[in-house]
């Protein structure tokens, strides 16, 4: 089986490539930095027709943290929607047998606390993630439509915010955990008296180690065909404040932690019911949170 990975130089893409190679599988890789712009239909089609993969693991996206979403909403909308349409059409036209597509759990309604697949359409998304959530949800709509009309087989798995080695460690691009690791390590290095943290510290988030996200992508290759959303998660979260305290402890930072109440919190509570995914895959996320955060900190310290 020939496997192609789009977004292969991104956070999830790199770890998915590594896991496949550890299994003795050598996938075909592409990304914008490798020369294929998925926003261009002809480039996308040419790549698929040239390489002729049977399976596509779609790790490509244009994404960032809350600041990035507020600052570039039109860019998020246009770039991701173009990629969605081009990938689905080119996959169909080039005879790809299956697409595995990750969807961020921000697609769930803002009012939801424990995310269940059957409740995904039960209300509007939070303003802070509305644009990105919409375009990820649009991929599901496009895959459903292509399955109905053309028989295209797409598995859509819903992943929590990911963290781990090789994350985006930039203030705008990273999600909260990566940004906090960067802040605390740099504060320790510079002997800064305090670390400033956005919001009240109260929001609760479930986090997924990137290697568990990559494992879910690979295991989904063999799932029975379905148009349903499939959650990957453990129904367990941590508050931003407790996460800050953990990162402070693991980095050895000795200064203060200051909450900036003028900044937005985002949704109040987000955890994921992953029971359906665990049953279908015969597997659930494996990396303990404390261990995963310690690994991410060590990677940042070594590479930045």
VMD Tcl script that draws the C-alpha trace (Angstrom):
set ca {
  {0.00 0.00 0.00}
  {1.47 3.34 -1.06}
  {0.85 6.09 1.50}
  {1.17 9.83 0.88}
  {1.38 12.45 3.64}
  {0.44 16.07 2.99}
  {1.75 18.62 5.46}
  {4.68 16.26 5.99}
  {7.00 18.96 7.37}
  {4.44 20.20 9.92}
  {4.02 19.25 13.56}
  {1.69 16.24 13.14}
  {3.11 15.36 9.72}
  {6.70 14.91 10.92}
  {5.72 12.60 13.76}
  {3.41 10.58 11.50}
  {6.27 10.11 9.03}
  {8.54 8.96 11.87}
  {6.01 6.43 13.16}
  {5.48 4.97 9.67}
  {9.22 4.68 9.08}
  {9.60 2.96 12.46}
  {7.15 0.36 11.08}
  {9.29 -0.08 7.96}
  {6.93 1.95 5.74}
  {8.37 4.72 3.58}
  {5.59 7.18 2.68}
  {5.57 9.72 -0.11}
  {5.86 13.20 1.36}
  {4.80 16.68 0.36}
  {4.18 20.10 1.87}
  {4.33 23.74 0.85}
  {8.01 23.91 1.82}
  {8.67 20.79 -0.28}
  {7.21 22.46 -3.37}
  {3.52 21.54 -3.60}
  {1.01 24.29 -2.81}
  {-2.28 22.55 -1.97}
  {-4.11 25.84 -2.52}
  {-3.34 25.34 -6.23}
  {-5.55 22.61 -7.71}
  {-3.24 21.72 -10.61}
  {-0.21 21.33 -8.34}
  {-2.25 19.11 -6.02}
  {-3.60 16.95 -8.84}
  {-0.18 16.67 -10.51}
  {1.37 15.40 -7.26}
  {-1.29 12.72 -6.73}
  {-1.26 11.60 -10.37}
  {2.53 11.43 -10.41}
  {2.91 9.50 -7.14}
  {-0.31 7.43 -7.36}
  {-0.79 6.83 -3.62}
  {-3.58 4.54 -2.44}
  {-3.92 6.22 0.97}
  {-3.61 9.89 1.90}
  {-2.86 10.99 5.46}
  {-3.80 14.67 5.38}
  {-1.70 16.53 7.94}
  {-1.82 19.84 6.05}
  {-3.42 22.91 7.63}
  {-2.93 26.62 8.11}
  {-3.33 27.13 11.86}
  {-2.16 28.93 14.98}
  {-3.19 29.74 18.54}
  {-5.92 32.11 19.80}
  {-3.89 35.24 18.93}
  {-3.31 33.93 15.41}
  {-7.02 33.19 14.96}
  {-8.07 36.68 16.03}
  {-5.41 38.37 13.89}
  {-5.75 36.40 10.62}
  {-9.35 35.12 10.35}
  {-9.66 35.74 6.60}
  {-6.33 33.99 5.93}
  {-7.45 31.01 8.01}
  {-10.71 30.83 6.08}
  {-9.27 31.17 2.57}
  {-6.14 29.02 2.89}
  {-7.84 26.09 4.60}
  {-10.97 26.13 2.45}
  {-8.90 26.12 -0.74}
  {-6.86 23.17 0.54}
  {-10.05 21.31 1.52}
  {-11.68 21.61 -1.90}
  {-8.50 20.85 -3.85}
  {-7.52 17.82 -1.76}
  {-10.93 16.18 -1.99}
  {-11.31 16.81 -5.72}
  {-7.74 15.78 -6.63}
  {-7.95 12.65 -4.46}
  {-11.16 11.67 -6.21}
  {-9.79 12.39 -9.68}
  {-6.53 10.48 -9.08}
  {-8.12 7.35 -7.61}
  {-6.97 7.56 -3.98}
  {-8.69 4.76 -2.07}
  {-8.79 6.36 1.40}
  {-8.13 9.69 3.09}
  {-7.49 9.95 6.82}
  {-8.22 13.50 7.93}
  {-7.69 15.00 11.39}
  {-10.20 17.56 12.67}
  {-9.55 19.82 15.66}
  {-11.94 19.43 18.59}
  {-12.70 23.16 18.32}
  {-15.49 22.09 15.92}
  {-17.65 21.26 18.94}
  {-20.26 23.75 20.22}
  {-19.00 26.39 22.63}
  {-21.55 25.23 25.22}
  {-20.25 21.63 25.19}
  {-17.97 20.41 27.98}
  {-17.53 16.69 27.31}
  {-17.40 16.35 23.54}
  {-19.53 13.52 22.12}
  {-19.73 12.80 18.39}
  {-23.53 12.89 18.27}
  {-23.55 16.44 19.70}
  {-21.14 18.02 17.22}
  {-23.90 19.99 15.42}
  {-25.75 21.05 18.57}
  {-24.77 24.74 18.62}
  {-22.36 27.46 17.45}
  {-18.62 27.22 18.00}
  {-16.75 29.61 20.26}
  {-15.86 32.94 18.59}
  {-12.14 32.38 19.23}
  {-12.12 29.28 17.00}
  {-15.17 29.86 14.79}
  {-13.30 30.35 11.50}
  {-10.81 27.50 11.88}
  {-13.49 25.24 13.33}
  {-15.80 26.01 10.41}
  {-13.25 25.11 7.73}
  {-12.32 21.87 9.51}
  {-16.01 21.02 9.77}
  {-16.32 21.91 6.08}
  {-13.83 19.14 5.26}
  {-16.23 16.68 6.88}
  {-19.13 18.10 4.83}
  {-17.02 17.83 1.67}
  {-16.03 14.26 2.45}
  {-19.66 13.32 3.15}
  {-20.72 14.89 -0.17}
  {-17.94 13.13 -2.10}
  {-18.80 9.81 -0.50}
  {-22.45 10.23 -1.48}
  {-21.76 11.28 -5.06}
  {-18.45 9.59 -5.90}
  {-17.87 6.89 -3.27}
  {-14.76 8.62 -1.88}
  {-13.68 6.99 1.39}
  {-12.66 9.50 4.09}
  {-12.09 8.82 7.79}
  {-12.43 11.99 9.91}
  {-10.86 11.71 13.36}
  {-11.30 14.47 15.95}
  {-8.10 15.29 17.85}
  {-7.58 17.44 20.95}
  {-5.02 20.25 20.92}
  {-1.68 18.57 20.42}
  {1.65 19.17 22.12}
  {5.07 17.56 22.21}
  {8.49 17.64 20.52}
  {8.75 19.70 17.31}
  {5.71 21.82 18.18}
  {5.34 25.38 16.85}
  {7.18 27.32 19.53}
  {6.22 30.82 18.41}
  {3.91 33.08 20.37}
  {1.26 33.48 17.65}
  {1.50 30.07 15.98}
  {1.68 27.81 19.02}
  {-1.25 26.60 21.07}
  {-1.34 27.48 24.75}
  {0.86 24.64 25.98}
  {3.69 25.23 23.49}
  {3.57 28.97 24.09}
  {3.74 28.46 27.86}
  {6.71 26.10 27.61}
  {8.52 28.74 25.56}
  {7.62 31.49 28.04}
  {8.77 29.61 31.14}
  {12.03 28.32 29.63}
  {12.94 31.78 28.33}
  {11.96 33.41 31.65}
  {14.28 31.01 33.47}
  {17.12 31.71 31.02}
  {16.78 35.47 31.42}
  {15.99 35.44 35.16}
  {12.73 37.28 34.43}
  {10.81 38.17 37.62}
  {7.47 36.87 36.30}
  {5.72 35.06 33.46}
  {2.61 36.68 32.02}
  {-0.20 34.23 31.20}
  {-3.25 35.13 29.10}
  {-6.65 35.07 30.79}
  {-7.96 33.84 34.13}
  {-6.23 30.46 34.17}
  {-9.61 28.76 34.68}
  {-10.29 27.19 31.25}
  {-9.85 23.42 31.18}
  {-8.38 21.68 28.15}
  {-7.67 18.11 27.16}
  {-4.28 17.72 25.49}
  {-3.09 15.02 23.11}
  {0.56 14.13 22.70}
  {1.49 14.46 19.02}
  {2.75 10.87 18.91}
  {-0.69 9.67 20.02}
  {-2.21 11.85 17.29}
  {0.15 10.28 14.74}
  {-0.68 6.78 15.99}
  {-4.40 7.50 15.61}
  {-3.81 8.66 12.02}
  {-1.98 5.45 11.12}
  {-4.41 3.11 12.88}
  {-7.30 4.80 11.04}
  {-5.96 3.47 7.72}
  {-7.48 0.08 8.54}
  {-10.83 1.19 9.97}
  {-14.07 0.08 8.30}
  {-15.41 2.87 6.06}
  {-17.61 5.40 7.85}
  {-18.77 8.99 7.39}
  {-19.09 9.47 11.16}
  {-16.80 11.69 13.22}
  {-14.50 9.62 15.45}
  {-13.14 11.19 18.65}
  {-9.67 10.40 19.94}
  {-9.47 11.28 23.62}
  {-9.56 10.33 27.28}
  {-12.25 12.66 28.76}
  {-9.59 14.18 31.01}
  {-8.43 17.81 31.10}
  {-6.29 20.24 33.08}
  {-6.83 23.92 33.84}
  {-4.50 26.51 32.34}
  {-3.40 27.52 35.84}
  {-2.54 23.95 36.88}
  {-0.75 23.46 33.57}
  {1.32 26.60 34.27}
  {2.24 25.29 37.71}
  {3.35 21.98 36.18}
  {5.47 23.68 33.52}
  {6.96 26.00 36.15}
  {7.91 22.98 38.25}
  {9.37 20.99 35.35}
  {11.40 23.92 33.99}
  {12.67 24.89 37.45}
  {11.57 28.49 36.99}
  {11.59 30.39 40.32}
  {9.74 33.61 39.45}
  {6.10 34.64 39.71}
  {3.14 33.69 37.56}
  {0.88 36.62 36.59}
  {-2.55 36.23 35.03}
  {-3.49 38.89 32.44}
  {-7.26 39.22 32.87}
  {-7.49 41.67 29.95}
  {-6.81 38.80 27.54}
  {-9.43 36.28 26.32}
  {-9.83 32.81 27.81}
  {-11.46 31.01 24.91}
  {-14.02 28.30 25.68}
  {-14.40 27.42 29.37}
  {-14.12 23.63 29.33}
  {-13.11 21.17 26.62}
  {-12.65 17.42 27.12}
  {-13.25 14.59 24.68}
  {-15.28 11.41 25.02}
  {-13.00 9.00 23.16}
  {-14.91 5.79 23.91}
  {-16.05 5.27 20.31}
  {-12.54 5.79 18.94}
  {-11.05 3.45 21.53}
  {-13.53 0.73 20.58}
  {-13.00 1.12 16.82}
  {-9.21 1.37 16.96}
  {-8.64 -1.07 19.82}
  {-6.39 1.62 21.27}
  {-6.45 4.90 23.15}
  {-3.87 7.65 23.80}
  {-0.90 6.31 25.73}
  {1.45 9.17 26.70}
  {0.96 10.37 30.32}
  {0.54 14.14 30.42}
  {3.33 14.93 32.88}
  {5.77 12.74 30.97}
  {4.76 14.30 27.65}
  {5.18 17.86 28.93}
  {8.61 17.03 30.37}
  {9.62 15.61 26.96}
  {8.38 18.73 25.14}
  {10.32 20.98 27.54}
  {13.53 19.01 26.99}
  {13.07 19.20 23.23}
  {12.56 22.97 23.36}
  {15.59 23.48 25.61}
  {17.75 21.43 23.25}
  {16.57 23.03 19.98}
  {15.93 26.67 20.91}
}
mol new
graphics top color blue
foreach p $ca { graphics top sphere $p radius 0.5 }
foreach p [lrange $ca 0 end-1] q [lrange $ca 1 end] { graphics top cylinder $p $q radius 0.2 }
display resetview
